[in-house]
Amino acid sequence: MPQAPRCSIHWTYGSTEARELTYSPITPEFLSKEEDVPAGCILPIVDLELLNGAGEFIPQLGKSGKVCVSGPGVMKGYLNQENTHFFIERQGRQYFRTGDLAEFRDGVLYLLGRGDHQIKTRGYRVNPNEVESLAAAAPGVAQSIVVAVPGARFGNLMVAFVNRRPGELVDEATLRHHVARLAPRYMIPERFILNEYLPSAATGKVDRSSLKARAIR
């Protein structure tokens, strides 16, 4: 910057649960990049590893994997929440699973997107499978699918699509009360949409994209 020629600005990558993990100086060359923008180099105080689909740590040799981190800026766990699936241990150290997909190119980290279905809502990371299980356990419910939609105030909001059992009477108020008895406020979906069936994709699995599009409308 002309006003502060001796200062430098760095682009960093991190999250609420794991503060700054990487850095990359913002230079004219950096700003002129038309290809993928890197997350940057790993900070010296951070231990960042990639995990493959089998849950194994992999070398930083161009293969993509899920980002797992350990270091002084990484949280110990979520308060009043089961934390087992958020962490993995290696050689006596606890690593936080960020859920981000990434790869290394010439020693520099590049983010590729998300590697799970976690939803960031109201400042918390929520596993939609847990919410789906809670809703599906309500009387008269056969199946539940939770999707995330953009919200005006709290980032993503959760919408639960609920498949009723034939002949069963289920309403939104009952479902909301059922989930509220078993989970904290931030895990309660914003809306419950009742269905006689849930749409299937060509693979035979529930078509989450179709449900998300419906929830946004």
C-alpha positions in Angstrom: 0.0 0.0 0.0 1.4 3.5 -0.9 0.2 4.8 2.5 2.2 2.1 4.4 5.0 0.8 2.2 6.6 -1.2 5.0 3.5 -3.1 5.8 2.3 -6.4 4.2 -1.1 -8.0 4.0 -1.6 -11.7 4.2 -4.5 -13.9 3.2 -5.2 -16.6 5.8 -7.3 -19.7 6.0 -9.0 -20.9 9.2 -12.3 -21.3 11.0 -14.0 -20.6 14.3 -12.8 -23.9 15.6 -9.3 -23.7 14.2 -7.9 -20.2 13.9 -5.4 -19.1 11.3 -3.8 -22.2 9.8 -2.2 -21.0 6.6 -1.0 -17.7 5.1 -0.2 -16.2 1.7 1.2 -12.7 1.1 -1.1 -10.6 -1.0 1.0 -9.2 -3.8 0.3 -7.8 -7.2 1.1 -11.3 -8.6 -1.3 -12.9 -6.1 -4.1 -10.5 -7.1 -3.6 -11.1 -10.8 -4.1 -14.9 -10.5 -6.8 -16.1 -12.8 -6.5 -19.8 -11.7 -7.3 -21.2 -8.2 -6.3 -18.9 -5.4 -4.2 -20.9 -2.8 -5.1 -21.1 0.9 -1.3 -20.7 1.4 1.6 -22.2 3.4 1.1 -23.8 6.7 2.0 -21.7 9.8 5.0 -23.1 11.7 2.9 -23.6 14.9 0.2 -25.7 13.0 0.3 -29.4 12.2 -2.0 -29.8 9.2 -2.6 -33.3 7.6 -4.8 -34.7 5.0 -7.1 -37.7 5.5 -8.3 -40.1 2.8 -11.7 -41.7 2.5 -10.4 -44.7 4.4 -9.6 -42.5 7.4 -5.8 -42.8 6.8 -3.3 -39.9 6.9 -1.8 -39.5 3.4 1.5 -37.8 2.2 1.4 -34.3 0.9 2.1 -35.4 -2.7 -0.7 -33.9 -4.8 -3.4 -36.3 -3.5 -6.6 -34.6 -2.2 -8.0 -35.4 1.3 -9.9 -34.0 4.2 -8.1 -31.3 6.3 -7.2 -32.3 9.9 -5.4 -29.9 12.1 -3.7 -29.7 15.5 -2.1 -26.8 17.2 -2.5 -24.0 19.9 -5.3 -22.3 17.9 -7.4 -25.4 17.6 -10.4 -25.9 20.0 -10.6 -28.7 22.5 -14.2 -29.5 21.7 -17.8 -28.1 21.6 -19.4 -27.4 24.9 -22.2 -29.8 26.0 -21.9 -31.7 22.7 -20.6 -35.2 21.7 -17.3 -34.5 20.1 -16.0 -37.9 19.1 -16.7 -37.7 15.4 -15.1 -34.2 15.1 -11.6 -35.4 16.1 -9.1 -38.1 15.3 -5.9 -39.1 17.2 -2.5 -39.7 15.7 0.7 -40.4 17.7 -0.9 -39.1 20.9 -2.1 -35.8 19.3 -5.7 -34.8 18.8 -6.6 -33.5 15.3 -9.7 -31.6 14.5 -11.6 -32.7 11.3 -12.4 -29.4 9.5 -14.6 -31.1 6.9 -12.7 -29.2 4.1 -11.3 -31.0 1.1 -7.8 -29.8 0.0 -4.6 -30.8 -1.8 -1.0 -29.6 -1.8 0.6 -28.2 -4.9 4.4 -27.6 -4.6 4.0 -27.4 -0.8 1.1 -24.9 -0.9 -2.4 -25.8 0.2 -5.4 -25.4 -2.1 -9.0 -25.8 -1.0 -11.3 -27.9 -3.1 -14.6 -27.6 -1.2 -16.4 -29.5 1.5 -15.9 -33.2 2.2 -18.9 -33.8 4.4 -22.5 -32.7 4.9 -21.9 -30.6 8.0 -24.0 -27.5 8.3 -22.6 -24.3 9.8 -25.6 -22.6 11.5 -25.9 -20.1 14.3 -22.1 -20.3 14.9 -22.2 -24.1 15.4 -21.2 -27.0 13.1 -24.1 -29.5 13.0 -24.1 -33.0 11.6 -27.4 -33.3 9.7 -27.4 -37.0 10.2 -27.9 -36.5 13.9 -30.8 -34.2 13.4 -32.3 -36.6 10.8 -32.1 -39.5 13.4 -33.8 -37.4 16.0 -36.7 -36.4 13.7 -37.0 -40.0 12.3 -37.4 -41.3 15.9 -40.6 -39.2 16.4 -43.9 -41.2 16.4 -45.4 -41.7 12.9 -42.2 -40.7 11.0 -40.6 -43.1 8.5 -37.6 -41.0 7.4 -36.2 -37.5 7.7 -33.7 -35.6 5.5 -32.1 -32.3 6.6 -30.8 -29.8 4.1 -29.2 -26.3 4.5 -30.6 -23.1 3.0 -29.1 -19.6 3.1 -30.4 -17.5 6.0 -30.5 -13.7 6.4 -29.3 -13.6 10.0 -27.6 -16.8 11.0 -25.8 -18.1 7.9 -27.2 -21.4 6.9 -30.6 -22.6 8.3 -31.8 -26.2 8.5 -34.9 -27.5 6.9 -36.1 -31.0 7.7 -38.2 -33.0 5.1 -40.1 -35.6 6.9 -41.6 -38.7 5.4 -44.7 -39.9 7.3 -45.7 -43.5 7.7 -48.9 -44.4 5.8 -52.0 -43.5 7.8 -50.0 -41.6 10.5 -50.9 -38.1 11.5 -47.8 -35.9 12.2 -47.7 -32.2 12.4 -44.8 -29.6 12.6 -45.5 -28.6 16.2 -45.2 -32.2 17.4 -41.9 -32.7 15.5 -40.4 -29.5 16.8 -41.3 -30.4 20.4 -39.9 -33.9 19.9 -36.5 -32.6 18.6 -36.4 -29.8 21.2 -36.6 -32.3 24.1 -33.5 -34.1 22.8 -31.3 -31.5 21.3 -30.0 -27.9 21.9 -31.7 -25.0 20.3 -29.2 -24.6 17.4 -29.9 -28.2 16.3 -33.7 -27.6 15.8 -34.6 -27.1 12.1 -36.1 -23.8 11.1 -38.8 -25.6 9.3 -40.3 -29.1 9.0 -41.9 -30.0 5.7 -44.1 -33.1 5.7 -44.2 -35.4 2.8 -45.8 -38.7 1.8 -42.5 -39.7 0.0 -39.0 -38.3 -0.6 -37.7 -37.9 -4.2 -35.0 -40.3 -5.3 -32.1 -39.7 -7.6 -30.9 -42.0 -10.3 -28.6 -43.7 -7.8 -31.7 -44.7 -5.7 -30.6 -42.4 -2.8 -32.7 -39.5 -1.7 -32.3 -36.5 -4.1 -31.0 -33.9 -1.6 -30.5 -31.3 -4.4 -34.1 -31.5 -5.3 -35.2 -31.0 -1.7 -32.8 -28.1 -1.2 -34.2 -26.4 -4.3 -37.7 -26.9 -2.9 -36.7 -25.5 0.5 -35.3 -22.3 -1.0 -38.5 -21.6 -3.0 
